[in-house]
Each structure stands twice: as structure tokens, then as C-alpha cells.
Amino acid sequence: MKSSILHRIPIQPPIAREAKGIYITLEDGNVFIDACGGALVTAVGHCHPTVIRAIEEQIGKLTFLWSMSVSNSPAEELAKLLVEDSDGAFNAATFYNGGSESVEAAMKVTKQYFFQKNEPQRVKFIARERSYHGDTISTLSLTGGNPYTAPFNDLYDKEHFHRVSAVYPFRNAAKAGGDAAYVASLIRELDDKFQELGPDTVCAFIAEPIAGAGLGIVKAPDGYFEGVRKICDKYGALLIYDEVLCGQGRLGTTHAWQSLGEKDRVVRPDLQTIGKCLGGGYAPIAALLFSQKVSDGIKINGNWLRHGHTYSNHILSCTAALAVQRLIKSENLLENVNAIGPYIEKKLKLSLKDSDLAPFVADIRGGGTLWGIEFSLEFVGKIAGFFPIFCYQENLLAVAVPGTPPNDDLSFSGIGDYTSIAPPFNVSKEEVDMIIEKFSRALRNTLKSLQLL
């Protein structure tokens, strides 16, 4: 059947009929394993009966309310849960339809905050190269270089959005003299950027605590975010964390920044976005979390939040997300994430590094149920285009991203093609074994097809 949808890929994707747990059944009856939760979204697997039941019950009662007229209990309860889970880091939340919207909201809230502080000259944002913050024009202006965004380069706002180097210790820390020296150089660069732009013109620095789509699951070395927090405080700018991909339990902690091994209270952000694992794919939803400082600044002198959409705080989306978050608690799924993480790492290393595939695998990194596999730089641009095809032949759904060769002047060290594994929080060891077995076989067949193995 010819599709009337203008798809985001050059071929018409197969049509799914149903899904359960990590399994997706297509219309033709073929059953696939979802190795990466779609776009790293599914937190509790597909069609968990507890979540489905909550959504069905709500649909029979109430399906839409405009948040500027009346509020709704699921949104209120979800916000309360998120605030109480933050150990004092946040005191308010508001809900949107996706990650890009939540980052847009963070930028507008930041501008409103400084406008109401009588600092209207603060209009510049600093982000990092190889970051990913969304696919709207303003969020792409934040996002680091990306070959897929080339058609829109002329629309980017280069006056208000600026960048510093990516944090990529795998290829750069040793060259800098080790992790500590590398962190020090990155913090100096950020300080220099504030000085270059004019410290009192910068309103915020935004970063992913775990770099996702742009780098393939990369943690910053210890001390980095502590240094970032100090620079933001030094110049009076806000610190925004984008945890749309890495947050809400994916690393085994509620917030990804809690998994970094730094002083918890020292690195807390002023604003934070969350998304994918908030609703786990059961409904479109993301959130913006507010620190006490920012929420007080927004409400000062009787003011209110001057941002929202028709579907902000949508009752069905909040119902789904509330059910997902309660399920994570009731089934102690963060305990499973912490337990299964080392097992995933062990199996990946056995299959990819302790085998004939080792010359082609540069790095295995991540934690919990969020793992990145970077392929060797000498094969950049060769593996990513074919690997998902061979995964598909193994009845495994996976994604891969082309890397980038080093710059001619070696100012960028390059990054190999990379892929991710992100099973749901309730994945079992047996399911991990199946995923990695199919993953390894697909990689081996990819390399054979390219006559590299």
C-alpha cells in the first residue's frame, strides 16, 4: 500500500500491528526486538497493562482541558511527584508535547526571568558543539554542527546562540594531559566565552549531562559540571540541563546529573528539561523543571509564566506519564537499571571487544540502560548506513549515526560512526542476551558485506 505520509526516511517503513515489552509485531506477522526503545524512549516496555489501564480509565472521564482555564489532577499529581523526587532541586514543573518544546520553554523562561530582574541585556545562550537540543529553528541554533541540518543553516540565529567545545574525553582527554587537565581547559574556554560575549549579556549555559545524539552517549569527566556551575554563578547566568534523552531513570538515578559522581548539591541546575522516559512513549510529553530561584523570579511582583501551548499540561499525556512514573517506583525499576547496567556492559565487551569484532569497535560507554558503541574512526561513514539494515535482517530494530572525520587542522579529533542500545528499565538478562547476540551478528554481517571482515 502506497503511503500518504511524507516520511522522515528515504523508504517507506514497515507498519507495526502491536507491541508488548521489547517485542514489536508487524502487519506481516514478523516479530522484532526493539533494542533502542525507538528514539531511546520506552522506559517500561510497550503496552504495559498498568499504564494502559490508567489511560483507558481517564479517556472515559475527561480528555481535554485548556490549562489557562482549568487545571487537572493528573498534571497536578505528576508535577508534585517530580518535585518531591528532586530532593529539593526543583519546586515546580510544567508540561509540553516533546523535547524541542521543553527546550524552547526553557529559553523563553530564562529570558523572562532576566527581563523581570531588570537585566534585559541578557539575551545570549551558550551551548556545546556536537550537542542536540531539538529540531525547531531556535533549538537547532543551540545544537552543534549536524549534517542533517544543512538545509536550514541560513536560518540559524548566530547573534544570540554561541558554542564552546564538545566534551569528548575518549579522544581528547589524553591529549590534554588527563581528565583533570582536560576539564580545566574546558572550563577556561567557557570562562573565555563569557568574557568574549560580555558576561552581562549571557543569560544561560545549556548542556546535556550525558551527550546523546550528537556524540553517542558520552559522560563528562568528574569535576566538569562543578566547574560549569561555578562559572555560571560567577557571571550570574542560569545553568540549564537538557535531560530529554538521558533523564528520568535511564542511568539508574532520577536525574542523569546524579549519576556523574560529582557533588549532588553543587551541580544542580536552575532549569531542566526531561522528556523521553517521562511518558515512556505512551503519550507525547516532556517537562520543564524549575528551581526555587527561577520560579520565584517568574512570579515576582505578581507576574506569571508567559509561555504555553494549547496542549500544555494535557490531561491524557499527564495521565500516561504519571502511570509510568508510579510504575517505575512500585516495581523498583531503578534497582533493575542499576543491576542490569554492569551486565549489559559485560556482555557488550565480551561480544564486541573480546572477539574478531574488536578492531572495528573503538569504545563502549554509558551506564544503566543507556549505552553507546562507537566504531573505529578509520571506518567513519562506512558502517552506519548499513548496520541498521543487517539488524533488520536479524529482526532487531536499531539506529546508527554517521561519524565525522577529523578536521584538517585537527581542531576536532573526529568521531567514528556510532549506535546505541537502550532497552526498557524492566529488561531481563535473557532479553539482553538476545539483543546483544543479534547486535553482534548484524555487525559481523555488516562488516562482511563491506569486505572489512
N, C-alpha and C positions, 0 to 999 in steps of 0.2 A: 504494500500500500504506500502510495506517494504521500509524504508528509507535507502538511501545510505550515509547519513550524519552520522558521528560519533558524537552523541550529547553530550552535557555537563551535562545531567541529565540521571538517570538510565532508564527512559521511553521515548518513542517517543512522543514529544509534539504534540498537535493538530496543524493543518495547518490553518492559517488565510487566508481569501479571500479578505477582505477590512476593512478599518477603517475610522472613522470620529469622530473628537472631542475626547471624552473619551471612545468611543464605538469601539469594535473590533468584526467583524463578521467572524465566522469560516466557513470552507467549508461545514459543515453540516447545516449551517443556524443559529446556535446558536449565540446569541449576548452577549458579555461580556463587563463589565465595567473595564477599566484599572485604577486601584486605585493607582498605584505607577509609572506610566509612564515607564513601562518596568523596566529598572535599573535606575529609577529616572531621566529619560532623557527628556520626552516630555514636552516642555515649552509652546507651543501654541496649543496642541492637535494634533491629527492625521489629515493629509491631509487638512490642511487649504488652501483654494483656492488661497490666495495671494502668499503663498510660492510655491505652485505647479506651478502657472503661471510663477513665476520668473525662476524656474528650467527649465520648458519647453522652455521658450524663449532662455535661454542660451544654451541648448542642440542643438538647431537649428543653433547656430553660431560657437561654439568652445567648445571642450570637454576636451582637454588635452594640457598642455604646460609644458615643463621641466623648473623648476624655476631657474636653473643655466644658461639657455639660454635667456629666456624672462619672464617678469612678466605678470600679468593680472589685469584688472581693478577691478573685484570683490575682489581679495585678497588685492589690494591696498586700496580700499574703506573700506573694513572690518577692516583692521589694523588701518586706520585713525579714524574710528568710535570708536574702542576700546580705542585708545589713548585719544581721545577727551572726552570720557566718564569717564576717570580715574581721573579727576580733578588734573592732574599733577603728579599722582603716577607713570605713565608709559609713555615712549616716543617711544616704538617700539613693534612690535609683529611679530611672525612667526607661521605658521600653520602646524599641523600634523594630523594624522589619528585617534588618540584616546588618552585617558588619559595617558596610560602607556608610549606611545611615548613622550608625552609632559614632563613627569617627567624625562624620560631618557635624553631628551634635556636639561632640567634644570640642571641635574648633569654634563653633558658634558660642558655646557656653564660656569658653576661655575668653573670647572677645568681649562678651557681655560682662564677665567678671571684671576685666580691667577697665572697661568703659565706666562701670559703676564705682570703680576705685579712683576715678578721675585720672586714669592713665591711658587715654585714648590713643596715644602714640605707639602703644604696644600692639603691633599688627603682624609681626613676623613669626613664623614657625620654623623650627629646626628639626629635621628628621635624619635618617641614616641612608646611605647608599644600600642597594640590594634589599631594601625593606619592602613590605607590601601592606598598604593600609586601605585598599578598596579600589573600586573601578569607576567612581564618578570623577568628574573633572578635577574637583578640589582634592579628593583623596589620591588621585593619580599624581597630582602636583606634589604631594607629600612623598609618594612612593619613589624608590630609587629606580635606576635605569632598568628597563624591561623591553625586550624585543617585540612583545605583543602590543605594546602601547604606541609604537612608532606613528601610526596614522593620526594620533592626537597631540603630538609633541608641540605643535604650534599653539595649542590652546592652553598649555600649562602656564600657571601663574609663577613666573620666576622672580617677581618682586617680593612676594610675601612668603614664599616657601624656599627653604635653603637646606643643604645637606652636609653632613660630615661623613667620614668613612664608615663603611660597614664594619661590624665586629665579627671577625672571621679568624679565630685563633688557630685553626687547623693548619693553615698555610702561612700565617703571618706572625704568630707569637714567637716562634723560634728565631725568626729573622730579626725581631725587635729585642731579643735578649732574654726571652722567657715571658711568662704570663704577667708578672708584676710590671716589668718594663713596658710590655705591650699595653696594659691597662693605663699606665701613666701617660703614654704617648697619646692614647685616645682621649683621655681627659684633658690633656693640654690642647689638643686640637679643638675640642668642644669649647674650652675657655677662649681660645683664639677666635673661634667663630662668633661667639658673643661679642667680643671686642671689635671684630671686623664690622659686624652689622650695627653695632651700637647697643650696649647692654639694655638700655631702657626702651628699645624698640622691639625686643623679643618677648613674645607672650608665653611661649611654651616650647619644650623639647618633647618629642613623641618617639617612642621606641617599643618594639616587641621584646618582652623579656626573653622569649625564645624565638629567634628569627625563623620564620616559616617558609612561605612560598618562594621568597627571594633568594634564600640560601640553603634550604633543605634541612631544617631543624638544627639550629646552632645556638648553643648556650654561650653567654658571655663569661669570661673568666671571673673568678672571685674578686670582689673589690670594684668592679666596673660600675655597677648601679649605685653603690655607695658614693663613688666619685661623681657620678652624674647628679645624684640628689644634692650633693654639696654645691655643685656649680649652679644648679637651678636656684637654690636658696641664696647663694651669693649674689645673684643678679635679679632676684625677685620674680623669676619666671615660674610657671607651673610645670610640673612633670606629669606627662600623660603616658600610661601604659596601654598598648593595644594588645589585649589578650583574646581577641576574637577567635584565633586559631588555637592558642596554647592553653587557654584558661579553663576554669570550672572543672578541675579534676583530672585533666588529661595527663598531667605529670605526677599525679598522686597526692597533690595538695590542692586546696580550693583555688588558690591563685598561683600562677606559674612563678611569680617572683618569690614565693615562699619556698620554692624548690632550689633556689640558686646558691644556698649555703652562705648567704650574707646575713647581716643583722636585720631581722624582720622589720623592726620599727624604724630603722634608719632609711630603708629603701622604699618605704610606702609612697605611692603616687598621690597626686592631687585629684586626678580623674583617671578612670579606667574603663575601657570598652571590653565587653565579653559578648560571645555570640554562639559559635557552632555547638558547643557542648552544653549550652544553657537549655536549649529546647531539644537537642539531640536529633534534629531532623523531623520532629513530629509536627512542627509548625514554623513558619518564618518568624524568628525573633532574635533580637540582640538587645543589649542594655548598655546604658552609661551609668557608672557608679560615681558618686560624689563624695569627696571628703567633707568633713565638717567645715573646713575653711572655705571651700568653694561654695557649698550650699548656703552658708551664711552670707557669703559675698553676693550671691544671686538674689537673696531675699532682703538685702539691706534696704532700709528706708521704704519698706512696703512694696518692693519690686517683686517680680515673679519670673519664672523661666520663659524666655521669649523664643521658644523653639518647639516644634512638634509637627505631627502629620495627622492625616485623617485616621490612620490606623495605629497611632501611638497607644501603648498600653492595651492592645487588642485583647479582648476577653478570652477568645479561644486560644490564641498564642500563649497567653499567660497561664491558662489552664494546663496546656500541654507542658510548658516549661516547669510549672510548679510540680506536676506529677513526676516529671523526670528527676528533678532535684530531690524530691521526697523519696523516690525510689533509690537513688544513689545512697541516701542516708540509711533507709530501712534495710537495705541488703548489704550494707557495709562495702560498697563497691570501691571506695578509695583504698581500702585494705587490699582488695584484689589487684588494683592497679599497681600498688607498691610491691605486691608479691610477684606479679606476673612480669614486671619490668625486667628484673635480672634474668628471668627465664628467656624472655624474648631476645635479650642481648646475647646470652649464651648460645642460643640456637642459631642466631644470625651469624655469629662469629664462627661457629662450627661449620655451618653450611657455606659461608662465603669467604672466610679468611683462612680456614684450615682445610682448603680444598684446591682443586685446579682453577677455581674462580678467583683466587687471591690476587693475581696480578692485575685484575680488572676492577677490584674494589679498593678504593682509596681510604674510605673512612666509614665507620658505623657509629652513629651518635644519637643521643636522645635519652629518654627515660620513660618510665611508666608505660603507657600505651601510645607513645608518640616517638617514632624512630625515623631517622633519615639515613639513607645509604647513598654515599657519593661515589661515583665511578671514577676511575683513574683519568687524570687530566689529559693524557696522551690520546684518549679516545673521545674527547669532547665533541659533542654534536653527532656522534655516531650511534649511541645506544638508545637515547631517549625516544627517538622516533619509532623504533621497532619493538622495544621491550613491552609496552602495553599490548601489542598485537600477539606476542607469544604468551603473555599472561592470559589473554583471552582464550587462546587455544588450550590452556590448562584449566579453563573455567574459573579463572581468577580475575577479578576486576582490580586494576591498579593504574596509577598515573606515573608519569615521568616527565622531568623538565630538562630541556637542553641547558648545558652549562655555557660558560663564556671563557674563551681563551685569554691568556694574559695580555695586557696592553703592551704595545711595542716598547714603551718606556718602563715597563714592569711596575708602574704605579699601582696596577691591580694585578694580583697574583694569579688570577684565573680561578675558575671553579669547574669541576667536572659535572657531567650530567648527573642528575640525582633523582631519587624516588623516595617514597615514604610508605611506612606501614603504620596504620592507626586503627587497630581493632577496637571494638567496644570495651567498656570498663569491665564487663562481666564475661569476657572471653576466657575460655578454658585452655589448659596446656595442650589438650588434644587438638583443639582448633588452631592454636598457634603452630603446632607441628605441621598440620595440613597446609596452612598458609605459607610457611617457610619452605616446605618441600616443593610446593608448586612454584613459588617465587624463584627458588634456586634452579629448578628445571627450566623455567621460562628464560632466565638469564643465560643459562648454558645454551639453550637453543637460539637465543638472540645472537650470541657471540659466534656460534657455528654458522648461522646464516650470513654473518658479516665476514666469515672466513678469518676470524680472530682466534678461534679455539679449535 
